[in-house]
Amino acid sequence: MEFWHYLLLAVLGVIAGTLNVLAGGGSLLTLPAMVFLGLDGAVANGTNRVAILAQNVTAVGGFRSLGFSDMKLSFSLALAALPGGICGALLGTMVRGELFNRVLGAVLIGVLILMTVQRLLKAGKDSVSEVEPDAAPKGKPSRRRLILGHLAMVVVGFYGGFIQAGVGFLLMAALHRVLGLDLVRVNMHKVFIVGFFTLAALIIFASRGQVLWIPGLALAIGNSIGGWIGSQLSVLKGENWIRNALYVALFFMAIKLLWPG
């Protein structure tokens, strides 16, 4: 890799880290970018975990600086996600080359469709000023919601350990719809959970020799800055303009990965 490649990764990392904390999908930008720069798919998948870990460490600190922290629930949910994350990471180390590119391309298309559907549903809900009837007050879900939420974490952890890209959307669905948390607390818990199982995934990818540390550190610098920015902007719900700017780019990246050459 040339020097400008590292600068590019750092810049992309700032965007991806901010997006990851605000909503999700930042890895849908950085993973294809690393593949386009010549990294093998599985190595890009492993290298990306260095940046994700750094991003979520700074994001957790950012939320705590704003007075948002519930370590007991965050840790409990993260423990539930950990077994799935380990199994997913083990599977991720086995998917290489062209197969990984096609899997990633399919994920890009799937997440774009999900983002569009969620956006339409949100627009419809806002138009009638609908209020969720069973929302959890002040981040305190019912016992039933807690059980279902912890079960959902196992599935989310598996996906996150496997490919990471788009896991933020799944976590937001689980934390907001299943646990009934408001969006600020959703992001507060999300960054801790992802950071927790990402550490385990990073160890697995590194043990298989599928982490390039210098590109990973360049990306991590950007992601960590973005993680802090995202935590500060989260309460302002400023993710829409970033997400809109990525729609077209993500679409063409998906097409390129699905139909190379």
N, C-alpha and C positions, 0 to 999 in steps of 0.2 A: 504494500500500500504506500502511496505517496503522501507527502505532508498535508496536501490540501484535502485528502480523504479524511484525515483525522479532524481537521477543522470543520469539514462538512458534517461529520458524525456528531461533533460537539454542538453545532448549531441545530441539527435535527433533534438532538437530545433535549435541548431546551424546549422546543415545541412539543416533543413527545411527552416529556415529563409533566409539562403543564396540562396537556390534554389528558394524560393518564389520571391525574389527581382530580381534575374537574369532572371528567366523565369516564373516559376509557378510550382505548383504541390507538394509543401512541405507538405501540409495537407494530401496528399495521403500517406505520410509516418507516420505522427503523429496521425491521426485519427485511422487507424487500430491498431497502437501500443497501444493506450489507450484502445481500445476495447479488445485487447489481454491481457492487464493487469487487466481486470475485470470491466472496466467502462461500464455502459449502453451506447448504441449508442448515444442517444439524449444528455446524460450528457457529453460524450466525445465531441460531436459537439459543445455544449455550452462552455465547458472548453477550447477548442481549441481557442476560440475567445479572451481569455485573452492574449495568446501568439501572436496572429495575430495583435492585437492592439499595443502591445509593439514593435513588430518587425517593423511595419510601421512607428511608431513615430521615432525610431532611423534611419530608412532608409530615411525618409524625411530629417532629420538632416544631414545625410551623403551626400545626393545629394546637399543640400544647401551648404555644406562645399566645394563642388567641383564647385560651381557656377552654378548649374542647378536648376532653380526654375521658375515656372510660376504660381503663386498662383491664379491668376484670372481665368485661364482656368481650373486648377485643381479643384478649388472650384465649378465652374460652372458644370463640369462633375460629381463631387461628389454629388451635389444637385440632378442632374438628376437620379443618381443611388440610392439615398436614399429611395424613395417610394418602389421600387422593393426590396431593401434590407430588409425593415421592413416587407413587406408581405412575403418574403421568410423565414425570421426568425420565424415569427408566424407559418408558415407551418412546419418548422423544429422542433419546440417544440412538434408537434403532432405526429411525426414519431418516434417510439420507438422500442426497442428490436430487434427481428429477422428481422422485416421489414426494419429497418434502416441499419442493416448489409448487407442485400441483395441489397438495394439501393446503398450503398457505394461500394459494390463489383461490381455492374454494372457500376458505375461511373469510378472505377479504370480501368476496361476493356475498356470502351469508351474512356477515356483520353489516355490510352496507344496506342490505334488505332490512335487517332488524332495526338499524338506525332510522331508516325511512319510515317503517311501520310505527316505531315508538314516537317519532316526531309527529306523525299524523294523529295518533291516538292522543298525544299530549295537547295538540292543537284543538282537537274536538273536546277534550275535557275542559280546557281553559275557556272555550267559547260558551260553555254552560255553567262556568264557575262551580264545577263539581268539587265537593270536599270529600276526601276519603273517609268513610264512616267509621273505620276501625283503626285509625292511625294511633300509634303508640305515643302517649304523652311523655314529653321530656326524655325520650330515649329509653323508656321502660316497657318492653314488650311483655305480653302475657305469656304464661307458661306454655300454652299451645304454640304460640308463635316462636318461642325460643326453641322448642323441640324441632319444629319443622325447619327453622332457620339453620340449626346445626346440621341437620341431615342434608340440607341443600349445600352446605359448605363442603361436604365430601365430594360432591359432583363438581362443584366449581373449582376445588383444589386440584382435581384430576386434570381438568381442562387447562388450568393455569400452569401446572407442572409440565404438561405435554407441549403446548405451543404458546402460551402466554397471551398472544395477540387477541385482543377483544375481551379478555377475562374481566375487565372493569365493568363492561356492560352486564355481564352475568351476575357479578357481585352486586351491582346497583339494583338489579331486579330482585335478587334474593333479600338484600337488606331493606329495600324500600317496600316491596310488595309483600314479602313473606313476614319480615319482622316489623314492618310498619314504621320504620324510622324516617325522620325528616332528612332532606338531602344533605345538609351539613354533617349530621351524624353518620349518614351513609358513607360519605367520603372519609370521615374521621376513622371509622372502623376499617374501611376498605384498604387504606394505605398500610395499616398495621398487618392485616391478614395477608395481603400480597407480599409484603416484606418478609413475613414469617416463613411462608412456604417457598418463597424465592430463594432464601438462604439454603434450604435443603436441596432445592433443584440445582442451584449453582454448584454445590459440592458434588452432586452426581455427575453433572456435565463435565466439571473439571477433572474428576477422577477418570473419565473416559477420554480425556485429551481433547475435548470439544469446546474449549474456551481459549480465545486469543486475548491476552490480558491488555496489551497496549491499545488496540481498537476499543476494547471494552472499557478501559479507563477514560479514553477520549469521550466516548459516549456517556459514561457515568458522570463526567464533569457537567455536561449539558443537562442530563436528566436530573441531577441533584439540584441544579439551579431551577429547572422547570418544576421540580417537586415542591420547592419552597414557594415559588410564584403561584402554583396551582392551589396550595393550601391557603394562601392569603386571598386569592380570588374566589375561592369556593363559595363563601357566604354571599358573594355578589352574583352568583350564577352566570358567570361570564363565559361559559363554554361554547355557546351557540356560534359565535363568529369564527372561532377556531375550527369547529367541526364542519361548518359550511365550506371553509377554504380547503378542507381535505377531501371532500366528496369526489371531485373530479380526479385529483391525483391518485387516490386510492383505487378508483375504478380502472384507470389505465395501468396501474401497477398489477392489479389482479389479472387483467387481460394479458399482459406481458408474461406473467408467471404461468398462466394456464395454457397459453399458446406461444411458447418460446420460438424465436426465429421468425 
